[in-house]
Amino acid sequence: MKSSIVQISKYLSLVLRHKPETIGISLNSGGWVEVSELLEASNAHGTKLDLDLLLHIVYENDKQRFALSPDGKSIRANQGHSVDVELGLMPKSPPTSLYHGTVSKFLDSIRIQGLMPGSRQYVHLSADPGTAEIVGKRRGRPVILVIEAERMAKDGMIFYQSLNGVWLTKHVPANYILP
């Protein structure tokens, strides 16, 4: 069952963050889609998904990647979109430091251009080095970068915090990344 949950969570990330069109759904401007529409489209396209499994993934996922609307009728990903959505997050003052997990093969590029969002809307940062280490481990031996977030904010860069605690910003220039 656990591998099924992991597979479904990855599937939900794909359709709610990157490619909703693969199952014929559309996200609204805030990234929401009706739960009933998601379930129907998923099942019609070969991914067996029912409300109980969906709710289990939303509420039990340790990374809290997904959120339900207050009425429980709609769902969206909390962050990480490559499709254009407006999450409605308000700017927030970050802590003194934030962290980013990566691997050594990206360090030369990062030292030159900083951290870029790539295909996503924002650069994702962690509030603690442990979480950044977990993120970095997905691609190999992790390297944890320390970001001078408070200094960035004082210099006018805007930060947001997603519902699941991930810190978001458009770009981290190289001069704010500690060696």
Secondary structure, 3 states (H helix, E strand, C coil): CHHHHHHHHHHHHHHHHHCHHHHCCCCCCCCCEEHHHHHHHHHHCCCCCCHHHHHHHHHHCCCCCEEECCCCCEEEECCCCCCCCCCCCCCCCCCCCEEEEEEHHHHHHHHHHCECCCCCCCEEEECCHHHHHHHHHCCCCEEEEEECHHHHHHCCCCCEECCCCCEEECCECHHHEEC
